[in-house]
Amino acid sequence: MRDKITGVVASLVILAISWPVVADPGKPVAVRWWGQAFVTIETYWNLTVAIDPYATRIGYDDPGVTADVVLVTHHHADHNNVSLLGTDAKSVLGLDEAGDVVSIDMVLDRLPNQDEPTVTAFSPSAQYTDHAVRFRTIASFHDDQSGGRRGKNAMFLVVADGVRILHCGDLGQTKLTEDQLRQIGNVDVLLIPVGGVYTIGGKQAVGIVEQLSPRYVVPIHYKTPQLSIVLRTNEEFLEALPAKYERVTPPGNTFAAAQGRGASQESPQVVTLHTRPWTMPAELAELYERKDAVCRTSQAVFAKLSVNQMNHRPSNGTHTPRWNAEHMMGRELGFFSRVFSGVDSAIPHINLNPEQQPPDYVAAHPDWDGNEEARQMQRVMSFTRRFAYLFDGFGLEAKPPGSWWTVRDLLEQMQRHYDEHTAHVKEKFELPDWPDD
């Protein structure tokens, strides 16, 4: 059964401006818009937060996505279809049954060597990973009459890898109060309704934007060709938005945001997203699948190994299995992030590749079991797919910025690399000094 979390002890709520950094600075998060107010936030640690999933009867298809936690800003059918995310996600309701905003301050996290992520009330004394995602509610109104017409609305502030993301839900206020601004603090990504009728309209949304001064502003909840609900388009909003906001339209429904990189408050961006992911050309998709298939085979081999086996130094002087695992995922992450960084400055080059020689090697995570190292490979595999839309416009024989290889050569090299190093590890299993556990 789906877990429903409708309240948290109020004393645990800490104002956003005083939140300690619970993040891994520099890792980019992917923000995806699926139509209406349905958004997912995906992190490098492969944690996914979904907000306001719609009922498909409003015109949008089921995109087939999953999440670890689903946040619901209010009880309207175009925002609260938590079943769209499957049965494993926990749902967190921003309003109680009486329609009042619930005080929520929670953390989504998965500790190393832990099979499943957890969603718990934030506690200053608890231990979290650097990759934990923290989220809280901020009370607001669904109209500009203090809730007199349409009641209340819970805005959600999500902090993931240092990126502060505010989802406004069905905000109806034309101006935020000083108390709301104090609770929100700085905003990196603002997801704001602009379609009017049931929320603020385009010009009113611009007023909220100017109050918050986000680095990125993403219009949501407006009329698109698929939507059957009568709303206005985003044109009024885009026309009224100050000229300093650079207009950016990625090729799909995804864009990257990272702490301290990309757009700034002085040079902000308005990001207009499509409602579906970018579609890979067929040959590129085939190359990706070949690489990923070999990576999955590698994961299956490593997932069976204990901590002791991962750290075993063979008597023949070859690398430990852990070195091979870190090297394989480090190479893929390093090469792909360099390419992505050359196209989008919000994505840094991430170098986790270990030193080459066994005597000099220091494991990044000597306490991880093989299953966790396999998850790390999966994280990198997801990372390279998550931002693959940045290959848009590059042919398979082209060398993207920062790449030593063509797109085709890069994918084929990564396929060979996983295959080669996994074979090396399997050979160690036959050595006389290979430990049983």
N, C-alpha and C positions, 0 to 999 in steps of 0.2 A: 504493500500500500504506500501511496505517496505520503511523505511526511508533510504536515502543514504546521507552519510556525507563524503564529499570529501575534505574538507579543514577547517582549524581553523586559527584564527588570529595568525600570527607568533609571536607576542609579548608575547603570553601566554606560549610559549615553554620555559621550564626551563630545563637545563641540568640535566641528570639523577643523577649525583653525588651530586646535591644540593637539590634533592627532599626531602621534609619532610616525615617522616614516616606516611603513611596513612594506618594503618594496625591494626590488633588485634594480637599481637605477640603470637605465640604458636599454633594457630589454623592451622591445616594442610590443604594444598590445594591438590587436586587430579589432576594430569597431565595424560591425556589419549591420546594415539596415535591410529589413525584409518586407517593408511596407507598413503603412499606418504608424503605430508607435512601437512596433516589434523590433527590438535591437538585441544583438548578442555581442558580448565582450569576451574575447579569447586571449589568453595569456601564453607566454612562452612555456610555463609550467603545465600547459594543457588544462587549465581551469577555465570553465566557461560559465558566464553569468548571462542569463536571458532576462529580458524585461518586456512586459506587456505583450505576450503572444496573442495574436488575433484569432477570432473564429473564422474559418474558411468561407463561411457564407457571405462575408463582406466582399469577396471577389478574389482574394489572394489564395494561391495554392498552398498546400502543406509543403514547406521546403525540406522536410525530413531532417531537421537539425536536432541535436541533443544538447543538454546542459547539465551542469552540476547543481545549479540553483536557479529558480525562476522567481523574479520579483514582479509584483503586481501593484500598480499605483492606485487602482480603484476598481470598483466592481462593475464595469461595463463589458459587454460581450466582445467588443473589439479590442479588449486589453487583458482579459483574464482567462484565456483558454489555456490553462496550464497543461492540459492533457496533450497539447500539440508537441510537447517536449518529451513524451514518453513517460515511463513509470518510475524511472530511477532518480529523477531530479527532485530536490526538495523545493517546495513552494513557500515563499515568504510574502504574506499579504500585508500591504501597506495600510489598509483600513480594516477595522474590526467590523463585526456584524452590525453595529449601530452606526457605522459610517464615520467613525472618528479615526484620525490618523494614529497608528500604533508607533510608539517610540522604539525604534529598532537600531541597534548598533551591533553588527555581527561580522564574523570572519569566515570566509571559505578558504580552506587550506588542505593540503595533503602532505604529511611528513614523509621524509624518505623511508623506504621499506614499508610503507603503509599502503595497503591495497586500495582503499577507498578514500575519497576526500570527505571532510567533515564540515558541517556548518554549525557554528557555536556562537554564543554571545561573547562579545569581546570582553577580555579581562586583562588588566594591566600586568597581572602576575603570570599569565599563560605564556607558553613558548610557541612561536609561530615561525614558519620559514620566511625567508626573504621574499618568497613568491606569493605570500598570502594576499587574498583579496578582501578588502574591508568595505562594508556598505552600511549606510544608515539612511533613515527617513528624515525628511524636512517637511513639516506640515505646510499646506497651501490650500487654496480654494479653486474649485472647478469653474468658478464664475467670478465676476467683478463686483459681486454683492455679498461678500463674506460667506459664500456658500448658500445664500438664500434661494437660488434657483436650482443649482445642480450639486450642491453639497461640497464635500472636501476632496482633496487630492493629495496623495503622498508623492513628493519628489524623492528620488533616490540619488544620493551621492555615492559613487563607487570609486574606490582608490585601488588601482591595479598597477603593479610595477612602477609606482610613483606617479602615475597619470591619474589626475582627478577628473572624473566624468560625471556630469550632472544630467540625469534624465528627468525632464520636467513633467512627464505624464501628460494629463489633460489640464494643463495650467490655464486657468481663466483669469487670473489676476493680470492687470495691465501694468502693475508696478510691484516689485518686491519690497517688503518692509526692511527696515534696518536690522531687525532681529533675524530675518531670513538670510540677509546678506552676510551677517556675522556668522551664522551657522554654516553657510556654504563655503565661505573663504574663497581662495583662488580657484579658478576653473580652467582646466586645459581643454576639455571637450564639452561643448554644450549641445545637448539634443533637445530641440525646442519645437513645439507644435506651431505651425504657421497657417493652417488651413481655415481658421475661423469657424463659424457656425456653432461648434461645441467647445471651442477653446479660443484663445487669443488669435487674432488674425496677423497678417504679415507685418503691417506697420507697428502694431502693438508688440509683436515679438522683437522687432528691432529695438524698441525701448528697453526690453529685458536684456538684450544683448549688450546694449550700451551700459547698463548697470553692472554687468558681470565682466565685461572685457575678456572673453575667453580667447585662447589661442586658435581653437578650431570651433566653428559653429556649424552644426548639421541640422538642416530643416527636416522635420518629420511631420507626420499626421497632416497630410495635404492630399489633394485630389491627384490621382494618377489614372491612367487608362484602365487599370484592372479594378479599381475601387468602385464599389456600388454605392457607398455612402456619399451623400451630397456634401462636399467640402470645396473650398477654393484651392486653386493651384498655389505653387510656391512663387509665382511671378511677382506678386506684390511685395513679398518679403525681399526677394533678390534685388528688386528695383529700389527699395527704400534703404537697404543696408549700406552703410558708409563705404566709400570707394576704397578705403584702405584695406578692406577684406578682399584678398586675392581670390578670384573664382577658380575653383578646382573641381574637375569632374573625373574621378577615376573610371576605368573601363567596366567596373562591376559594382558590387554593393559593399565593398570593403576599403578601408583606408587604415594606415598605420599612424599611431601616436606614441611618442616616447618622452620620458622625462628629460627636459632641458634640450631637446633636439627638434628640428623642423620649424614649424611656425612659431611666432612669438607674439606677445601682446602688442608689440610695436608693428609687426608685420603678420597679422592674423590671416586666416583663410576661412572661407565659407566652402564647405565640401558638399556638393550635390551628388548623392549616391543613386544608383539604380536599385531595383528591388531584388535582384538576383545576382549571384556571383558571376564573375567573368568566366566565359567558357573557353577552355584550352582548345587550340587547333588539334585535330585528331592525331597527327604525328607526334606533337609535343606531349599529348596525354599518354600516348603509348610509351614514350621514353620515360616519362615520370613513373608509370606503372611498373616498368621493368626494374627501375632503380628501387622503388618501394618494395617490390616483391622480394628482392635480394635482402633488403634491410629487414624485412619481416622475418626472413629465414635466420638472419643473424640474431635478431631478438629472441627467437625461439631457442637458439643454442645457449645464449647467455642467461636466459631466464631461469635455467635449471641449476645454476651454479651458486654455491654458498659464498659467504664473505671470504672464508679461508681459501677456497678455490680461486676466487677472483684475484686474490693477492699473491697467489703461489708463484714463486720464482723458480722456474725449471732449472734443473742441474745442467742442462745443455747450454745455458746462458742466453736463451731467448727471452722475449718479453713476457711479462705477466699477462694473463687474460685481461686484467683491468686496463693495462696500457692499450691493448688492441681495441677494447671497447671505446675508451676515451679518444683514441686516435681516429677511429672510423667516424664517430659522430662529430668530432672536432673539425675534421677536414670538410665534411659536408656543410656544417654550420658556418665555418670560416669562409669557404668559397662562395656559398650562396648569399650570405649576409654582405659580403663585399660587393657582389653584383647589385643586390637590392639597394645598398647604401648609395651606389653610384647613380641610381635612378631616383631615389627618394631619400632626402637627407634626414628624415625622421628615423630611419633604420640605421643603427651603427654597424660597423664591422665588428663581429663578435669572434674573438679568437680564444677557444678553449682547448686547442690542440696541445698535448703534453710534449715534453722534451723527448728527443728521439732515442737516446741511448739508455738502456736499463740502469746502469750505475747512477745516472743523473736523474732518474725518474722519481718524482714525488706524486703520488696519487692525489687527485683533486678531492675524492670522496672515498677514503679507504674503508669506511664503515658501510658502504652501500653493498647490498647483495646483488646477485646477477640480475634479479628481476627489476631492481631499480635502475641498473645500468641499461637494461632493455627499454625501460620507460624513457630514459634519457635519449636513446636512439629514436624512440617514437616521437618525443617532443621535437627533435630536430627535423624528422620527416614531416611532421605537421607544420612546422615553421616554414619549410621550403615550399609546401603547398599553399599555406595560408597567404603568402605574399607573392605567389606565382603570377598574379595579374601584372606585376611589374615587368614581366617578359613581353607584355603586349607591345606589338610593333616591331619586335626583333624576330627576324627569321632564324631558323635553326642553324644556319651557317654564319650568323652574325656573332661578333664578339661584343657583348654588352659592356657598359662602362665597368672598369675594375676587374674584368675577367681575363684570365690567361687563355681561356678556351672559347670556342664557339658554344652556343647553347647546346647543340647536339653533343659535342665532345665533353662538356661538363657533366651532363647526365650519364653518358656512357662511362666516363671515368669513375664516377661515384658508384655505379653498378659494379664495375670491376674491383673497386677498392673494398667494398663490403665483402664481395665474394672471396677475394684473396686473403684478407685478414681473418675472416671466419674460418677458412680452411686451416690457417696457421694455428688457430686456437684448438680446433678439433684434433690436430696432430698431437697437441700436448696431452690430450686425454690418454694416449697410448704410451706415454713415457712411464718408466718404472717408479718414478717418485711422485706421480700424480696423486694427490690426496683423495681419499674416498669421500670426505665431506668437509 
